[in-house]
Amino acid sequence: MQALAARPGGSPFLCIIGEQLKDSKAHMFNCRVGEALAVNAVSCLHRVPGNCLGNVLAMIRDQAVNIVTLVEKEASHNGPYLLRQRAKVEQYIFAPEMKNIVAYEGPERIERHERLDKWRKRKDSRGCP
């Protein structure tokens, strides 16, 4: 830190813009000449309304950004097939679990969900961290 502060031109300047991307405006970036600009957009573009997304990406491009991180989950929830996929998940994953919870008791019942406080007590009673 001392070496950075003692460098020619003075200490580094950091400006953090804590705005939602959809609410960001070009003037907020306020870069100095020769200053690097980074945009970190992790798991936030999927929340930008479709009619604003093009403007947000154009604004980032127009700022001559030095580095951009864009991280999003790959998915598509915008089609009719989502209902079919959900039905398959329920059929193959949740249905057997629910059947076991409702229809079985004793050693045949393998699903034993409990509240977090009970799991914590079990863990603590065995000395687990």
C-alpha positions in Angstrom: 0.0 0.0 0.0 2.8 2.4 0.8 4.5 1.7 -2.5 1.2 2.4 -4.3 0.8 5.6 -2.4 4.4 6.7 -3.1 4.2 6.1 -6.8 4.5 8.9 -9.3 1.1 10.5 -9.8 0.0 9.7 -6.2 -2.0 7.0 -4.7 -4.6 5.0 -6.7 -8.1 6.3 -6.9 -11.0 3.9 -6.5 -14.6 4.9 -7.3 -17.3 2.3 -6.6 -20.7 2.8 -8.2 -23.2 0.9 -6.1 -26.1 1.3 -8.5 -28.3 -1.3 -10.2 -27.0 -1.7 -13.8 -30.4 -0.7 -15.2 -30.2 2.6 -13.2 -26.6 3.4 -14.1 -25.9 6.5 -16.2 -22.7 7.3 -18.1 -21.9 10.3 -16.0 -21.6 8.1 -12.9 -18.4 6.5 -14.2 -16.6 9.8 -14.1 -13.2 8.4 -15.2 -10.0 10.5 -15.2 -7.6 10.5 -18.1 -5.5 7.4 -18.1 -7.6 5.8 -15.5 -8.6 2.1 -15.9 -12.3 1.3 -15.7 -13.6 -2.1 -14.7 -17.2 -3.2 -14.7 -18.2 -6.2 -12.6 -21.6 -7.5 -13.5 -22.0 -10.8 -11.6 -25.5 -12.3 -11.7 -27.2 -9.0 -12.4 -27.9 -8.8 -16.1 -30.8 -11.3 -15.9 -32.6 -8.7 -13.7 -32.3 -5.9 -16.2 -35.6 -5.5 -18.1 -35.3 -6.5 -21.8 -36.1 -3.0 -23.0 -33.2 -1.6 -21.0 -30.6 -4.3 -21.6 -29.4 -3.0 -24.9 -28.9 0.5 -23.5 -27.0 -0.9 -20.5 -24.6 -2.9 -22.7 -24.2 0.0 -25.1 -23.3 2.3 -22.2 -20.7 -0.2 -20.9 -19.2 -0.4 -24.5 -19.2 3.4 -24.9 -17.2 3.9 -21.7 -14.1 2.2 -23.2 -14.0 -0.3 -20.3 -10.7 -2.0 -19.7 -12.1 -5.1 -18.2 -15.6 -6.5 -17.9 -16.8 -9.5 -15.9 -20.1 -10.9 -16.9 -21.3 -13.9 -15.0 -24.8 -15.3 -15.5 -26.3 -18.8 -15.1 -27.1 -20.3 -18.4 -30.8 -20.9 -18.6 -33.9 -20.1 -20.6 -37.1 -19.6 -18.7 -38.9 -17.8 -21.5 -40.6 -20.7 -23.3 -43.5 -23.1 -23.0 -41.2 -26.0 -22.4 -40.4 -24.8 -18.9 -43.7 -26.3 -17.7 -42.7 -29.7 -19.3 -39.3 -29.5 -17.6 -40.9 -28.7 -14.3 -43.3 -31.6 -14.6 -40.4 -33.9 -15.3 -38.6 -32.7 -12.2 -41.6 -33.2 -10.1 -42.2 -36.7 -11.5 -38.7 -38.0 -11.3 -37.3 -36.2 -8.3 -40.0 -34.9 -6.0 -42.7 -37.6 -6.5 -40.7 -40.5 -5.1 -39.6 -38.4 -2.2 -43.1 -37.3 -1.4 -44.4 -40.9 -1.8 -41.8 -42.0 0.7 -42.7 -39.3 3.2 -46.5 -39.9 3.0 -46.8 -43.7 2.4 -44.0 -45.2 4.5 -43.1 -45.5 8.2 -40.4 -47.2 10.1 -37.3 -48.6 8.3 -39.0 -48.3 4.9 -39.2 -44.5 5.2 -35.8 -43.1 4.1 -36.8 -39.4 3.8 -36.5 -37.7 7.2 -36.4 -33.9 6.7 -36.0 -31.9 9.8 -35.8 -28.2 10.7 -32.5 -26.4 10.8 -32.4 -26.0 14.6 -32.8 -29.8 15.0 -30.0 -30.5 12.5 -27.8 -28.0 14.4 -28.5 -29.8 17.7 -27.6 -33.2 16.2 -24.4 -31.8 14.7 -23.4 -30.0 18.0 -24.2 -33.1 20.1 -21.6 -35.0 18.0 -19.0 -32.3 18.2 -19.1 -31.5 14.6 -18.0 -27.9 13.6 
